[in-house]
Amino acid sequence: MSQTPDTFALMGGLDLVSAPISIPPGAAVAACNYEPDDQGYTRILGYERYDGRTAPSTGVDTATKDALRALIEEVPGTGPVRGVWVYSGFVWAFRDTGAGTGAMYKSGAAGWEPVVFGSTMAFSTGTVQFTEGEIVTGGTSGATAQIKREATQSGAYDGTATGYLTVYDITGTFVTGEIITDGVGGSATMTTLISDELGEGGTYRFVNHNFYGSSSLWRMYFCNGIRTAYEFDGEFAHAIHTGSQGASEQVIQILNRFGDDVINSFGDNVVVRYAFDRPQYIGQYADHLFLGFPGGSLLNSSLGEPLEYRAVTGAGEIGVGAEITGLLDTANNSLVVFCRAAIYYITGTSSATFVKNTISSGAGAFPGSAQMMDEPIYLDDGGLRRLEPTQRFGDFRLGTLSGGVSPLLDARLDADDSPVCSLRLRRKAQYRIFWSDGAGLLMFMGRRTPELMPVKLPIEPVCACTGELDDQTGKERVFMGGADGFVYEMESGNSFDGAAVPAFFTLSWNTMRTPRLEKRYFMSDLEVDAKDEFAAAVSFQVEYNRPTQVQGGERVFSVEAATRAFTEIANHQDLTWTDSVVGNLYVDLQGQGTNIAVTVLTETTEERPHTFTAMTINYAPRKLKR
């Protein structure tokens, strides 16, 4: 019997909504832990625990890998990892201490190293501005400390200036009300001295930016909604005191939440000014640091001065009228302000010219879902969307991206299950979003139409980030903080921290363009790019898996290594021209029906990821269904 081949590339991602007859061959109707890319469907890379020590995947055998893995420790503290970020060649992690505070740690060759915080020394009646790097001395107490940062909050240095210093290495005991000087003319009256510390709980948000010009002055900025925002220079942390009291309607809610003391005098609530200086979101735009507060308050710093919030030097406040859920600086010269039920964008270059514009007043973004790809990508109640800039400068229009997987997202919405973190992977042209049970969606943006596939990790994600640890190579690294207290490096190793990676996909019901013609199926040939030999289980179903038809049971096959992966070779004579560049997985089908769907399942631990690129099905036409 003559056979007709039908060949198609594997592309299109997962489609759960289109009518089965309309889904193109090569698209998937079920999948997990395969990702769409330029070649086809690739089994995702693994992940492994991280604290700065040698990666387990560098071990030469399983025993060595297990020994290296056992050395890597969780972030010290209790509860989940509250935040993870890449800055200045290191990974920085945050976790609660169990003593009512939070702590910050730096990755290193010996594991996590704690970051020591200084103190905030507030002053008034300043006559001469203090100089950073000098020693401040108490005129009465004789106590000393080193000035790391200075910020002016109000007044002028004519005896009316107020502000604060970030100080380290305190010796002695400063006295409230004493005159403090720095030895080069700086002079004021000390009003308070408070130890800087991180609050327990919260979700950390970050941004890296250089407000100061020199290439060595990149700084990390973060907040968590519990205490003030911070500037961090890789060694010293500097609290950012904006003077914000928060929105008035939020006062009682915040007091009840954090247990602040309230002094009641004739019915008036009197609270310490800094008690509400608790930004939840952070971003930068036009060389201003922006902080988002509860109640829809958006504060911007003075131009080029992220620690300074004085109106006379360019600081300001914009009320957006809704709870903020994200801030993104776009390449379209604007700051996008995401709220839960609205989206705005800020244009202009200073507080005198900043203008709030409306993108959407009926729908907004889930917290932590917004990422900047070529355009902003985010999740709202209608699915994954992107903000596409229009020809009119600065404006945006909304576009929907996730129609093919809407049942997955709808199920999350129905369960009131919000995502916990999102990522962008520029080198893979991917957007990723995760939920607390380890489920996630990967969206490949490298074709005209986005392609999505789900993943499932055996950890509970809490936070995630991407960044470059080595400025020389510029390699993008991916990190995730877990509910178990570990930081994991994603896209690292071939296993799930030593465990196997289960993965599968089921291709669409292929009619060979003749949906009413019954066919006999003989064999399938899956083309594979694989650096290592691996095992794959294959099954097939015909005629929409009707019980009256004979279906193909699962069978396991060994797939030989064959790859066209580029390897740099110094001499042309060293090239091996006899190595296979495409592997083949041949499967005897022996089925009959109007259509066929093939399922491939793998579960590997040591083998490097493989890519299924194309498929050929040999069939013979039989009779027309009447």
N, C-alpha and C positions, 0 to 999 in steps of 0.2 A: 504494500500500500504506500503510495507516494505521500511524503510529508511536506508540510508548509511551515517554514520558520517564521515566527513573529518576534522581532527584537525591539527592545525599548530601554531607554536609560532610566535609572532609578532617581527620581526627583519629584518635587511637589510637596513633600512632607505629609503630615497627617490631615485627612479630611474626614470629619465625622458628621457632616451636615448635608453634603450633596447627595443626590440620588445615586445609588450604587452604579447604575448604568452610565452615569455621566462622569464618573471619576476616571481620569486618564490612567492608563497603565503606567506603573512606576510610582504612583502615589501610594500612600499607606492608609489602611483603614483601622489599624491598631499598631501600637509601637511603644517601646520603652527603652531608654538608655542607648538609642541610636540618635545621631544628630545629622541633620541635612547640611551638606556643604557643596563645594564646587564640583566634587567628583561623584557624589552619590550619597549613600547613607553610611556613616562611620560610627563604629562603636565608640562611646565616649571614653575619654581618658579617665584614669582613676584619681584618687586623692590620698593624701597621707598626712598624719599629724605633723605639726611644725612648732618649733620654738627657737629656731636659729641654728640648731645643731645639724649634723650631717643627715641628709635625707635618707630614709630607709631604702628607697629605690636604687641608691647607688651601690648597695651590697651586691656581691658577686653570686650569692646563692641565698636560698630561703632562710637558712639559719642565721646568716649575717644580717639579712634584712630584718628578721625578727628581733635580733639583738639591738640593732640601731633603733628600731621602733620603741623598744622597751625603755630606752634612755630618755625619750622625748616626753616632757611633762606638760600637764595642763597649766593654764594660767593660774597663778596662786590666787586663792580666794574661794568664794562660795557662789553658787548659782551659775547662770549662763554667762558667756562672754558678752559683755554689753556693747563692745565696739572693737573694730579692728581696722587698721589703716596702714598705708605705706607712705613713708616720708624719709628723706635723707638717707636712703640705703638700708633702712631697717623696717621691720614690722612692729607696730605698736598696738598693744592689746589692753583692754579695760575690763575689770571685773570687780564685783563687790568684795569687801574685806570681811564681812560678817560682824563688823563693829560699828555699823551705821554709816560707813563711808565707802567710797570707791577708791580704786588704785589703778595706776597706769604702769605698764611694763614694756620693756624694750627687748626684742629678740637678740640673742647673742650666741656665741660659740659654746657657752656654758648654760644656755637656756634663758629663761625669762629673768630680766634684771629690773628691779623696781626703780621708778622715777621719783626723785625727791622733790617735793614742792616747797616753795618759800612762804613768804608772808606778804600781806598787803598793809602798807603803812600809809594811812590817810593823813593829809595835812591841810591846814588853812593859813590865812594871813601870809601867803608866800610873797617874799620880796624879791628874791632872785631864783630863777629856775634851776632845779637840780640837774646834775650831769651824770648820765649813766656810766657805770664802771667805777665811780668814786665810792668812798666810804662815807656813810652818813653817821653822825655822832650826836648823841643826846646831850644837850647843854647842861642839864641837871644830873642825869643818871650816869653820864660817861659811857653808856652802852654804844656799841657800834654794829653796823651791818653793811653789807655790800649792795649797792644799788644796781639792779639789773635792768629795770625799765622804769620810765617816768611817764605819767600821763596827767595833763591838766584838764580839769573838769569845768571850771568857771573862773570868772574874774580875770584880773591882770596882775603882773608881777610888780605891783605898786603897793602891796600889802593886802590885796583883796583876793589873790589867787587861791583856789582850792584844787586838790588833786590827790594823787596817790603814787606811791613807789612800790615796785616789787623788789623785795629785799631777801637776801640769803645770808647764811653764815652769821647769824645774830650772836653777839657776845654781850652778856650783861642783860639788864632789864630796863627797857625804855619806860618813861613815865609820861602818862597822858598830860598834855598841856605844856610840855617842855619845848624849848626851841631846839630845832634840829638843823644842823649845817652839814655841808658835804666837803668842806675844806678848800673849795675853789669858788666860793661865793654863794652857793645855794643856801637858802635860809627860809624857814617857815615854822609853824607851830604844829607839832604832832597831835592829831585828834584821836586816832584809834590805831591799833596794831592787831590784825587778825590773821591767824594761820590759814593759808590757802589749802583747800582740800576739795576732793571730788565728792559729790553726793552719791548716796546709795541708790541704785535703780536707774531708771531712765534708758533712753536709747541714744547712742552717740551719733552725731552727724559731723562731717568733716569737710574741709576744703583746704587745698594747698595754694598759696599765692605769694607773689613777690610784690609788696606795696612800696618797696624802697629803692628799686632800681638796680643795684649791684647783683650780679649773678649769685653771690654767696648769701643773699638775704631772703631766699625763699623760706617761708614759714608755714607751719601747720596750724590751722584754727579748728576748734571743735567746741561743741556744746552738747548737753544731754537733757535739758529741761529741768534739772534739779538744782544746779548752782549756776554761777556765771559762766559765760563763754571764756575760752582760754586761747592765748597765743603761745606757741611752743617753738623753740629754736633748735631743738635737738638735744638740749641739755637742761634748759631752764624753762619753766612754765610761768606764764604771766596772766593773771586774772584780768578779764576785761570788764570793768565796772561802767555800765552805761548810765546808771542813775535811774533806769526804768523802774516804775512801780507796777507795771502791768496794767491791763485794761481794768477799769474800776468794777465792771460787772463780774470780773473773775476773782475779786478779792476773797470773798467768803469761800468760794470753791477751792482756791489755792491754799488758804489757811487750813481748811478742813483736811486737805490732802496731805500737807506737809507738817501739820501740827505746830505752826508758828504761834508764839505768844502774842496775845492781843491785849492791849491796855485800854480799858473802857473808861472814858472820861466824859460825863454828861451825854452819853449815848454815842460819842464819836469813837471810831476805831483808830487807834494810833499804832502804826507799825514801823519797823525799821525800814529805811528807804531801800536798801539793797535786797530786801526780802523777796521782791518780785522780779529781780534781775535774773530771770531763768529762761533764756531763749531755748527753743526746741529745734529750730532749723537755722542753718548757716549757709551763706553763699557770698560770692563777690561779683561785683559788676562795676565797670568804669572806675576801677581803683578805689572803690568804697567797700567796706565789709558790711554785709547785710545780715541782720539777725531777726528771725521770726519768733514772735511771742504768742502765748495764748490770747485769744480774743481778737486775733487778726491784726495785731500791731506789728509793723515792719520798720525797724530802725536801720538807718545807714550811718556809718561812721563819717568822720571828716575825710576829705580827699587825701588819700595816701597815708592816713593815720588811723589804723584799725583799732587803736586803743583810745581814741579821742572821740567824744560824742558831744561836741559843742556846736550849737547852731551858728555861732559867729564864724566858725571855721569850716562850715559845710555839712555838718551833721543834720539829720532830719528824721521825720517819722511819716510813714504812709499807712493809713488805715485801709485795709482791704475788706473789712466787713464780714469775714468768714475765717474759720480755723485753717491755718496754713498747714499744708502737708508736704511741701517740697519747694526748693528754690533751685533754678537752673540758669546759669549764664550761657546764652546761646551765641552761635557764630553770626546771628542776625542782628547783633548789636542791641540786645535787650536782655532783661532779666525776667524769666518766666516764673510767676508766683502761682504755685498749685495750691488749691484749697480742696476740701472734700466735696464741695458742691459748686465750685466755680474755678475759673482759670483766668488770670490776669497777666499782663506783661508790662514791665517798666521800661520806658525809653528816656533818653536824655543823658546828660553827662555830669550833672551835679544836682544837689537838692533844689537849686533854683530852677532847674529845667526838667527834673524828673516828672514824668507823667504816667499815671496809671491808665492802662487801656484794657478793655474787656475782650477776652477770647470766647469764653463760655460762661453764662450765668445760670446754667441748669445742671451741669455735670462737672465733676472734678476728678482728682487723682487719689488713689489710695496712698497712704504714707509709705515712703520708702520705695515706691515703684518707678519714679521718674529717673530716666537716664538720658544723657545726651549722646546720641549716635550722630548721623548726619543732621537729623532733626530730633527734637525731644520725643522720647517714647515713654508712655506711662499706661497704667491700668486704671480704668474707671468702671462704673457699673455696666457699661456696654461692651467691655472687652479691652483688648490692647489697642491703643491709638497712637498716632503720631501727629505732631503739629508741623504742618508743612508751610514754610514761608511763601507768601503770595508775592506777586510782582510789586505790589505796593509796599514800600520799604517798612519793615518792622511788623507787618501784619501776619496773621497765621490763619490757616484753615484746618479743620479736623479731618483726619483720615482713619478708617478702621482697618486693623491688620489681622485680627484673630478670628475671622468668621468661620474658618474651617474647624476650629477647636472650641467653638463657643459652648458646646455641652459641658466640657471640662470646667470652664470658667463659671458657667451658670450654676453648676453643682456647688462650687465654692461659695458663690453669692448666696445661694439658698441656705447653706449651712452657716452663713455669717462668718466665713473663714477668710480673713484678710491675709495678704502676703506679708512676709516678714522682711524680705530683702530682695534686691535686684542687682544685676551686674551688666556691664558692657564689656565685650571682648573685641577690641578693634581688629586684632590680627585675624580673627575668625568671622568678622562682620556679624557678630551675634549679640542679641539681647537675651538675658536670662532672668527669670523671676522664680522665687521659691516660697513655699509655705512651710509652716512649722513642722509638718510631718515628714519633711524631706522630699515631697513632690515638687516638681518644677516644670517650667516650660522653657525650651530653647527656641529662639526665633532667628533664623538665618536671613540676613538682609542682603545677600550677595546677588540675588536675581531680581528681575523686575517685580515679581510677586513674592512677598515674604513666605518662608516655609517654616512650619512649627512642628516640633515633636516633644513629647513629655519625657521626663527623667524621674527616677526615684532613687534617692540616696538613703542609706541606712543610718543617717544621723539626723538630728533635729537642728536645722539652721536657725540662727538668730540674726546674724549680721554678715556682711560680705564686702569685699573691695577688690579693686585691681590697681596695680601700680608697678613701677620699675624699681627693682632693688639695685640694679647695676646700671649706672648712667652710660657706661662704655658700650654695653651690648644693647641697651634699650629694650630688653626682653620684657614683655608684659607678664606679670605674675598675678595669680588669683588666690585670694585667701577668704576663708569662711570661719566665723566663730560659731561654736556649737553650744547647745543647751547643757552639754556635759562638761563645759569648761575648757575644752581643747580648741585650739586654732588649727585648722586644716588647710594645707595648700592644695587647691584644686588644680586640675590639669597637670598632675604630677604622679608619676608611677602608673602602673597598669592595673592596680587593684583598688578596692575600697579599703584602704588602710590595712592591707593584708588579706582581706576577704575577697571572694570571687565577685565579678561584675556580671550579674544576669542581664541579658539584653535580648530583645526580639523585635521583629516587625512582620506585619502581614500586609502583603500587597493587595491592591484593589482587585475587584472581580473583573477579570479581563475577558472580553467577548471577542477579541480579535476583529473588532468592527463589524461583527455579524451576530447580533444579540439573539436572533431567532433561529440560528443555525446550530444544530447539535454537532459537536466535534469530539473526536477521539484524541486524547493527549498522550504523547509518547515519552517525551523527556523535556527537562528544563536545564538550562546552562546559566548559572549565575557567575558573572565575571567579578573577580575579587582582586583588590590590591592589598597584600598582606606581607608584612616584614617577617612574620613568624608563622609556622604551621599551627593550625588550630582546629578544634572540633566544632562542628555545627550540626544541629538537628533540624531537619526539614520535614514539613508535612504539607499536604494540599487538600483543598476542599473544592468541590465542583457544584454547579447548579445552586448557588447560594446556600450550600451546605444542607440541602434537603435530605431528610432521612431515607428517602426512597433511592437515593443515589449512593454508589460505593465511594467512600471518601478515603483519602490517602493517610495512613497512620504515620506517626513520627518515626523517622529513621535518622541515625547519626552517621555523619561522614567526616572524614579527615580532609582538610583543605591544605594543600601544600603552599609554602611561602613563595610569593612572586610579587615583585613590586617594581614600579618605575620611579621610586623615590630617588631624588637626586643625591649623589654622593660626590663630593669634590675629589678629583683625582689629578695628581700633578702631571702624570705622563699618559699620553694617549694609549700607549702600548699596554698600560695596566688595566684598561677597560675590559670587563668580562662580557663579551657579546653573546655568550651562550646562556646567560641567566634569563629565566622567564620574567617578563614584565607584567603579565596578567595571569592570575590564577583562575581556575575554573572549578565550580562545584556542580557536577553533573548529577541529576536526580532522575531516576526512572519513574514516570508518573503513572501510567496505566489507569487513566480515568476517562470518564465520558460525561459530557454535559454541554450546555450552551456557554458556560463561563467557568473560570478557574481562578482561585486565589491561593497563593503560596505563602507559607509562614516559615521564617528562619529564626532559630533560637540559638544563642551562644551563651556560655558561662565560663569565662576565662579569668585567670589570676595572674599568671606570669607573662602571657603573650601580649605583645604590643597591639594597639587597636588596628583593626582592619576596616576596609571600605568595600561595600558592595556597590558596584558601579552600573551594571547593566544586566539584563536578563533576556534570554532567548527561550521561547517555548515552541517545540515542534508539535504540530497537530495535523490532523486530516479531517476535512469536512465530511459529515455523514448525511443527515437528513434535516429538512426544514421542519421546525416545530409548528404544528397547525392547531 
